[in-house]
């Protein structure tokens, strides 16, 4: 029991360490964004991503950005909550909703705080609101990140775990890249969104596991 408790505490601390490191990386990106010294990086990555522009790629990017938008995210969340309810995982429902809603509120707060305007380039889709950090990037990382965590705990096969990680990881990356490709976000917006969401997700998982270990 002592060894199990020690492992649990070590495991939980790892989540919190990742949360702190992710927050520090986000803070560094935010500091560079506010100093307006990031445009070399943003310009290079934007030109690289948009260099693939062609009708088929545009269709894929628009599909990915649609999946990462508010409506589809809400539908996916309702489906996941219903699935968790069917399997009597009510504690997981509370945890899932806390992560998703917390990420959305954090994004609103950060956008209001930094008030960064969107890129002044040819946009392939319209977008409103502030640019940093990317709401699509934060929503995708929180949603698919929490799904990776929840499925990882219940799936036993290593190959299936790897498949889950690859598929959902690709969705996170694809949605982030789609925002750059479509001209509605700087690369630093997307990176900032990923690290902000990662910090929140890891903090939430750490608290979730800590409370779970206390109730055993």
C-alpha positions in Angstrom: 0.0 0.0 0.0 2.9 2.3 0.9 4.6 1.7 -2.5 1.3 2.3 -4.3 0.7 5.6 -2.5 4.3 6.7 -3.3 3.8 5.8 -7.0 0.5 7.7 -7.0 2.0 10.8 -5.4 4.9 10.7 -7.9 2.5 10.3 -10.8 0.4 13.3 -9.6 3.5 15.5 -9.2 4.5 14.8 -12.8 1.2 16.2 -14.0 1.7 19.3 -11.9 5.3 19.7 -13.1 4.2 19.5 -16.7 1.5 22.1 -15.9 4.0 24.5 -14.4 6.5 24.0 -17.3 3.7 24.5 -19.9 2.6 27.7 -18.1 6.1 29.1 -18.1 6.4 28.3 -21.9 3.1 30.0 -22.5 4.2 33.0 -20.4 7.4 33.2 -22.5 5.4 33.1 -25.8 3.0 35.8 -24.4 5.9 38.0 -23.4 7.4 37.8 -26.9 4.0 38.5 -28.4 3.5 41.6 -26.3 6.9 42.8 -27.2 6.1 42.4 -30.9 9.4 40.6 -31.6 7.9 37.3 -32.8 7.0 38.3 -36.3 10.1 36.7 -37.9 9.0 33.3 -36.5 5.3 33.9 -37.3 6.1 35.0 -40.9 8.4 32.0 -41.5 5.9 29.4 -40.3 2.9 31.1 -41.9 4.7 31.2 -45.3 5.7 27.6 -44.9 2.2 26.4 -44.0 0.4 28.5 -46.6 2.9 27.4 -49.2 0.8 24.2 -49.5 -2.3 26.2 -50.6 -4.4 24.4 -53.2 -8.1 23.6 -53.3 -7.9 20.1 -51.8 -5.8 21.3 -48.9 -8.1 24.2 -48.4 -11.1 21.8 -48.1 -9.2 19.7 -45.5 -8.3 22.8 -43.5 -11.8 24.1 -43.6 -13.1 20.7 -42.5 -10.6 20.6 -39.6 -11.4 24.2 -38.5 -15.1 23.4 -38.6 -14.6 20.3 -36.3 -12.7 22.6 -33.9 -15.4 25.3 -33.9 -18.0 25.8 -31.1 -21.0 23.9 -32.6 -19.2 20.6 -33.3 -17.3 20.8 -30.0 -20.6 21.1 -28.1 -22.1 18.2 -30.0 -19.0 16.0 -29.3 -19.1 17.0 -25.6 -22.7 16.1 -25.3 -22.1 12.7 -27.0 -19.1 12.0 -24.7 -21.1 13.0 -21.5 -23.9 10.7 -22.6 -21.5 7.9 -23.2 -19.9 8.4 -19.8 -23.3 8.4 -18.2 -24.3 5.1 -19.9 -21.2 3.5 -18.3 -22.0 5.1 -14.9 -18.8 7.2 -14.9 -20.4 10.2 -13.3 -17.2 11.4 -11.6 -15.6 11.5 -15.1 -18.5 13.6 -16.4 -17.8 16.3 -13.8 -14.1 16.1 -14.6 -14.6 16.2 -18.3 -17.0 19.2 -18.2 -14.6 21.1 -15.8 -11.7 20.7 -18.2 -13.7 21.8 -21.3 -15.6 24.7 -19.7 -12.5 25.8 -17.8 -10.5 25.9 -21.0 -13.2 28.0 -22.8 -13.4 30.5 -19.9 -9.6 30.7 -19.7 -9.4 31.4 -23.5 -11.9 34.3 -23.1 -9.9 35.7 -20.2 -6.6 35.5 -22.0 -8.0 37.0 -25.2 -9.4 39.9 -23.3 -6.1 40.3 -21.4 -3.8 40.4 -24.5 -6.2 41.9 -27.1 -4.1 40.9 -30.0 -5.5 41.6 -33.5 -5.7 38.9 -36.0 -3.2 38.6 -38.9 -3.6 41.2 -41.7 -3.3 38.7 -44.5 -5.6 37.2 -47.1 -8.0 35.1 -45.1 -9.7 32.0 -46.6 -12.4 32.2 -43.9 -13.8 35.0 -41.8 -13.1 35.2 -38.1 -13.9 37.7 -35.4 -12.5 38.5 -32.0 -9.0 38.7 -30.7 -6.2 36.4 -31.9 -4.0 35.3 -28.9 -4.3 32.6 -27.8 -6.1 30.6 -30.4 -9.5 29.4 -29.2 -9.6 26.5 -31.7 -6.1 25.4 -30.5 -7.2 25.5 -26.8 -10.5 23.7 -27.4 -8.9 21.0 -29.5 -6.1 20.4 -27.0 -8.5 20.2 -24.1 -11.0 18.0 -25.8 -8.8 15.5 -27.5 -6.2 15.7 -24.6 -8.8 14.7 -22.0 -10.1 12.0 -24.3 -6.6 10.6 -24.6 -6.3 10.6 -20.8 -9.7 9.0 -20.2 -9.4 6.3 -22.9 -5.8 5.6 -21.9 -7.0 4.6 -18.4 -9.5 2.1 -19.7 -7.8 0.7 -22.7 -5.4 -2.2 -22.0 -3.8 -2.9 -25.3 -0.6 -1.0 -26.0 -1.2 -0.9 -29.8 -4.7 0.6 -29.2 -3.3 3.2 -26.8 -0.8 4.2 -29.4 -3.5 4.5 -32.1 -5.6 6.7 -29.8 -2.6 8.9 -29.1 -1.7 9.2 -32.8 -5.3 9.9 -34.1 -6.2 12.4 -31.4 -2.8 14.0 -31.5 -3.1 14.4 -35.2 -6.5 16.1 -34.7 -5.0 18.6 -32.3 -2.1 19.4 -34.6 -4.3 19.5 -37.7 -6.9 21.9 -36.2 -4.0 24.2 -35.0 -2.4 24.2 -38.5 -5.7 24.8 -40.2 -6.0 28.1 -38.4 -2.6 29.2 -39.6 -3.3 27.9 -43.2 -6.7 29.8 -43.3 -5.0 33.0 -42.3 -6.9 33.7 -39.1 -4.1 33.1 -36.6 -0.4 33.6 -36.1 1.6 30.5 -35.4 2.4 32.0 -32.0 -1.4 32.1 -31.3 -1.7 28.4 -31.9 1.4 27.5 -29.9 0.2 29.8 -27.1 -3.2 28.0 -27.2 -1.6 24.6 -27.0 0.6 25.4 -24.0 -2.1 27.3 -22.1 -4.5 24.4 -22.6 -1.8 21.9 -21.7 -1.1 23.7 -18.4 -4.8 23.8 -17.5 -5.3 20.1 -18.6 -2.3 18.8 -16.6 -3.3 20.8 -13.5 -6.9 19.4 -13.8 -5.7 15.9 -14.2 -3.3 16.3 -11.2 -6.2 17.5 -9.0 -8.5 14.8 -10.3 -6.1 12.1 -9.5 -5.2 13.6 -6.1 -8.8 13.7 -5.1 -9.3 10.2 -6.3 -6.3 8.9 -4.3 -7.7 10.6 -1.2 -11.0 8.9 -1.6 -9.5 5.4 -1.8 
